[in-house]
Amino acid sequence: MRVVVTGSTGAVGRRACVRLAEEGHEVLGLDRRSSVAPPGVEIRTVDLAVTDLRTALAGADTVVHLAAGVRAHRDDPSGESLALAQRLLVAADQAGVRHLVVRSSATVYGAWADNPVPLTEDAPVRPCPEFPFAVHRARLEDLADSWAEGQPARRATLLRPVVTVAEEHTGGLARTLAAALAISTHEADPLGQFLHADDLAEAVVCAVREGVDGPLNVAPDGWIGAGDMAELGGLAHRLRLPAPLAAIVMRLLWRTGLSAAPPGVLPYTVSPWVVSNDRLRELGWEPRHS
């Protein structure tokens, strides 16, 4: 099978390319940054905004979209990252691609007081509206669903990983949440989940192999409490404030450049959004590091 991977030089993309090649797939990695190609992988330097993507996707059976798009600590008011995704999907349509695997995020469920613990893929998508990262991922899912809708031969797999980390790269969402955890509210202590990039790469391999349609949560088997998360982030002391005051303080710190946490992430440090990995496990995947 020919598999094209965007974001192929990132922590997850690089691992996914290697594992896909080991599984016997013909792998082409696309990225703006050049890098040395791993054995069995072709790397092509492209810009999703200007490159002729139809040529890049020619002959591809599956496209894995891992390019970062909007980052957890930044906004994307122009919608540029979604425009790039749409451009990729148009090219996939023209190239006759049958399977799309998209890296979304478990943040699309939103962090709400009435969330069940854990959330399954049947839970509604309702991202916290003031956290652009989560809103973007939900819109990305909509684009992927629209690409596959009404096309019986097409499948769109929506991977919803929790916070993902690697030895060489903490990850933007992990850094954002670590910064946000410096401030806590009186209302609740959150539960958290951390996923190793190796395990997310294995989820990509599983999704490509099984050709499953729809969302897949990617998470460890359990979760940890706020105290453990604070220790992991090196936060010996957390400032506890009433929720309204905590929101004001976070906005002030964000506007003055003193914090890497946008104020919209606050609900994700207050209310639950941990997820179940049962569906992915049923496909043969299991976390080896997380």
C-alpha positions as CSV (number, residue, x, y, z in Angstrom):
1,M,0.0,0.0,0.0
2,R,1.3,3.5,-0.8
3,V,0.9,5.8,2.2
4,V,1.6,9.6,2.1
5,V,2.3,11.2,5.5
6,T,2.2,15.0,6.0
7,G,4.2,16.4,8.9
8,S,6.7,13.6,8.4
9,T,9.6,15.3,10.3
10,G,7.7,15.8,13.5
11,A,8.0,13.6,16.6
12,V,4.9,11.6,15.6
13,G,5.3,11.8,11.9
14,R,8.9,10.5,11.9
15,R,8.0,7.5,14.1
16,A,4.9,6.8,12.0
17,C,6.8,6.8,8.7
18,V,9.4,4.3,10.1
19,R,6.7,2.0,11.5
20,L,4.7,2.1,8.3
21,A,7.8,1.2,6.2
22,E,8.5,-1.6,8.6
23,E,5.0,-2.9,8.0
24,G,5.8,-3.1,4.3
25,H,4.1,0.0,3.0
26,E,5.5,2.3,0.4
27,V,5.9,5.5,2.4
28,L,6.3,9.1,1.2
29,G,6.7,11.8,3.8
30,L,5.8,15.4,3.1
31,D,7.1,18.3,5.2
32,R,8.3,21.9,4.9
33,R,11.5,20.9,6.7
34,S,14.0,18.8,5.0
35,S,15.4,15.8,6.8
36,V,17.4,12.6,6.3
37,A,15.0,9.9,5.2
38,P,14.8,6.8,7.4
39,P,15.3,3.4,5.7
40,G,12.4,2.5,3.4
41,V,10.9,6.1,3.5
42,E,11.0,8.8,0.8
43,I,11.0,12.3,2.2
44,R,9.9,15.2,-0.1
45,T,10.2,18.9,1.0
46,V,6.9,20.6,0.2
47,D,4.8,23.5,1.2
48,L,1.1,22.5,1.5
49,A,0.2,26.1,0.5
50,V,1.9,26.1,-2.9
51,T,3.1,22.6,-3.9
52,D,1.2,20.7,-6.6
53,L,-0.3,18.2,-4.1
54,R,-2.1,16.2,-6.7
55,T,1.3,15.2,-8.1
56,A,2.6,14.4,-4.6
57,L,-0.4,12.2,-3.8
58,A,-0.4,10.4,-7.2
59,G,-0.9,6.7,-6.6
60,A,-1.5,7.0,-2.9
61,D,-4.0,4.6,-1.3
62,T,-3.9,6.4,2.1
63,V,-3.1,9.9,3.3
64,V,-2.1,10.5,6.9
65,H,-2.4,14.1,7.8
66,L,-0.2,14.9,10.8
67,A,1.0,18.4,9.9
68,A,0.5,20.5,13.0
69,G,-1.7,23.3,11.8
70,V,-2.7,25.7,14.5
71,R,-0.7,25.2,17.7
72,A,-2.1,25.0,21.2
73,H,-0.6,28.3,22.4
74,R,-1.5,30.3,19.2
75,D,-4.6,31.4,17.4
76,D,-5.3,31.1,13.7
77,P,-7.7,33.9,13.0
78,S,-7.1,33.7,9.2
79,G,-8.0,30.0,9.1
80,E,-4.8,29.3,7.2
81,S,-4.3,25.9,8.6
82,L,-7.8,24.8,7.7
83,A,-7.3,26.2,4.2
84,L,-4.2,24.0,3.9
85,A,-6.1,21.0,5.1
86,Q,-8.9,21.7,2.5
87,R,-6.3,22.0,-0.2
88,L,-4.9,18.6,0.8
89,L,-8.4,17.0,0.7
90,V,-9.1,18.5,-2.8
91,A,-5.8,16.9,-4.0
92,A,-6.7,13.6,-2.3
93,D,-10.0,13.7,-4.1
94,Q,-8.3,14.3,-7.5
95,A,-5.7,11.6,-6.9
96,G,-8.3,9.0,-6.0
97,V,-7.2,8.5,-2.4
98,R,-9.5,6.0,-0.6
99,H,-8.5,6.4,3.0
100,L,-7.7,9.5,5.1
101,V,-6.2,9.4,8.6
102,V,-6.3,12.7,10.4
103,R,-4.7,13.7,13.7
104,S,-7.3,15.5,15.7
105,S,-7.3,15.8,19.5
106,A,-9.3,14.6,22.5
107,T,-9.8,18.3,23.3
108,V,-12.6,18.3,20.8
109,Y,-14.9,16.8,23.5
110,G,-14.4,19.9,25.5
111,A,-13.8,20.0,29.2
112,W,-17.2,20.2,30.8
113,A,-18.5,19.4,34.3
114,D,-21.0,17.0,33.0
115,N,-18.6,14.9,31.0
116,P,-18.6,11.2,31.8
117,V,-15.3,9.7,33.0
118,P,-14.0,8.4,30.7
119,L,-15.4,9.7,27.4
120,T,-16.0,7.3,24.5
121,E,-16.2,8.1,20.8
122,D,-20.0,8.3,21.2
123,A,-19.7,11.5,23.2
124,P,-20.6,14.7,21.4
125,V,-18.0,16.9,19.9
126,R,-18.3,20.2,21.8
127,P,-14.9,21.9,22.2
128,C,-14.6,24.8,24.7
129,P,-15.2,27.7,22.3
130,E,-12.5,30.0,23.7
131,F,-9.7,27.5,23.1
132,P,-8.8,27.9,19.4
133,F,-6.8,24.7,19.3
134,A,-9.8,22.5,20.2
135,V,-12.1,24.4,17.9
136,H,-9.7,24.0,15.0
137,R,-9.4,20.3,15.5
138,A,-13.2,20.0,15.5
139,R,-13.4,21.9,12.3
140,L,-10.7,19.7,10.8
141,E,-12.8,16.7,11.6
142,D,-15.7,18.3,9.9
143,L,-13.6,18.7,6.7
144,A,-12.5,15.1,6.9
145,D,-16.1,13.8,7.4
146,S,-17.3,15.9,4.5
147,W,-14.5,14.5,2.2
148,A,-15.7,10.9,2.9
149,E,-19.5,11.7,3.1
150,G,-21.5,10.2,0.3
151,Q,-18.5,8.2,-1.0
152,P,-18.9,4.5,0.0
153,A,-15.4,3.7,-1.2
154,R,-13.8,6.3,1.1
155,R,-13.0,6.2,4.8
156,A,-11.9,8.9,7.2
157,T,-10.2,7.9,10.4
158,L,-10.2,10.7,13.1
159,L,-7.5,10.0,15.7
160,R,-8.2,11.8,18.9
161,P,-5.0,11.6,21.0
162,V,-4.7,13.0,24.5
163,V,-1.6,15.1,25.5
164,T,1.3,13.6,23.6
165,V,5.0,13.8,24.6
166,A,8.3,12.4,23.5
167,E,11.8,12.4,24.9
168,E,13.1,14.9,22.4
169,H,9.9,17.0,22.2
170,T,7.4,18.0,24.9
171,G,4.6,19.0,22.5
172,G,2.7,22.3,22.4
173,L,-0.4,21.1,24.1
174,A,1.7,19.6,26.9
175,R,3.6,22.9,27.4
176,T,0.3,24.9,27.3
177,L,-1.4,22.7,30.0
178,A,1.7,22.7,32.1
179,A,1.7,26.5,32.1
180,A,-2.0,26.6,32.8
181,L,-1.6,24.3,35.8
182,A,0.4,26.9,37.6
183,I,-3.0,28.4,38.4
184,S,-5.8,26.3,39.9
185,T,-9.4,27.0,40.9
186,H,-11.3,26.0,44.0
187,E,-13.9,24.3,41.9
188,A,-12.1,21.0,41.0
189,D,-8.9,19.2,40.4
190,P,-8.6,17.8,36.8
191,L,-7.7,14.3,35.7
192,G,-5.0,14.0,33.0
193,Q,-3.7,11.6,30.5
194,F,-0.3,11.5,28.7
195,L,0.5,9.5,25.6
196,H,4.0,8.7,24.3
197,A,4.6,9.6,20.6
198,D,5.6,6.0,20.0
199,D,2.1,4.9,21.0
200,L,0.4,7.5,18.8
201,A,2.6,6.3,15.9
202,E,1.4,2.8,16.5
203,A,-2.2,4.1,16.4
204,V,-1.5,5.5,13.0
205,V,-0.2,2.2,11.8
206,C,-3.3,0.4,13.2
207,A,-5.6,2.9,11.6
208,V,-3.9,2.4,8.2
209,R,-3.9,-1.4,8.5
210,E,-7.5,-1.7,9.7
211,G,-9.0,1.1,7.5
212,V,-11.5,1.9,10.2
213,D,-14.0,4.7,9.6
214,G,-14.8,7.4,12.2
215,P,-13.2,8.6,15.5
216,L,-10.6,6.7,17.6
217,N,-9.5,7.8,21.0
218,V,-5.8,7.4,21.6
219,A,-4.9,7.3,25.2
220,P,-3.2,5.2,28.0
221,D,-5.3,2.8,30.1
222,G,-5.9,5.2,33.0
223,W,-5.3,8.7,34.2
224,I,-3.6,10.7,36.9
225,G,-4.7,13.4,39.3
226,A,-3.9,17.1,39.4
227,G,-1.1,16.7,42.0
228,D,0.8,14.2,39.9
229,M,0.4,16.4,36.8
230,A,1.8,19.4,38.7
231,E,4.8,17.4,39.8
232,L,5.4,16.2,36.3
233,G,5.4,19.8,35.2
234,G,7.8,20.8,37.9
235,L,5.1,22.9,39.7
236,A,5.7,22.4,43.4
237,H,3.1,25.0,44.3
238,R,-0.1,26.0,42.5
239,L,-1.9,29.3,43.0
240,R,-5.6,28.5,43.9
241,L,-8.1,31.1,43.0
242,P,-11.9,31.3,42.5
243,A,-12.7,30.5,38.8
244,P,-13.6,34.0,37.8
245,L,-10.5,35.4,39.3
246,A,-8.4,32.7,37.8
247,A,-9.7,33.5,34.4
248,I,-8.8,37.2,34.9
249,V,-5.3,36.3,36.0
250,M,-4.7,34.0,33.1
251,R,-5.9,36.7,30.6
252,L,-3.5,39.2,32.2
253,L,-0.6,36.8,32.1
254,W,-1.3,35.9,28.5
255,R,-1.6,39.5,27.3
256,T,1.6,40.5,29.0
257,G,3.5,37.6,27.7
258,L,4.2,36.1,31.1
259,S,2.4,32.8,30.4
260,A,2.4,30.4,27.5
261,A,-1.2,29.4,28.4
262,P,-4.0,31.1,26.5
263,P,-7.0,31.9,28.8
264,G,-9.2,29.6,26.8
265,V,-7.4,26.5,28.1
266,L,-8.5,27.1,31.7
267,P,-11.5,24.7,31.5
268,Y,-9.2,21.9,30.5
269,T,-7.5,22.3,33.9
270,V,-10.8,22.3,35.8
271,S,-13.3,19.8,34.3
272,P,-12.8,16.3,33.1
273,W,-12.0,15.3,29.5
274,V,-10.2,11.9,29.9
275,V,-11.0,9.3,27.3
276,S,-11.4,5.6,26.9
277,N,-9.2,3.6,24.5
278,D,-11.4,0.5,24.3
279,R,-12.3,0.9,20.6
280,L,-8.7,1.2,19.6
281,R,-7.7,-1.7,21.8
282,E,-10.3,-3.9,20.1
283,L,-8.4,-3.3,16.8
284,G,-5.2,-4.8,18.4
285,W,-3.5,-1.6,19.5
286,E,-2.1,-1.3,23.0
287,P,0.0,1.4,24.7
288,R,3.6,0.3,25.3
289,H,5.0,3.4,27.0
290,S,2.1,5.4,28.3
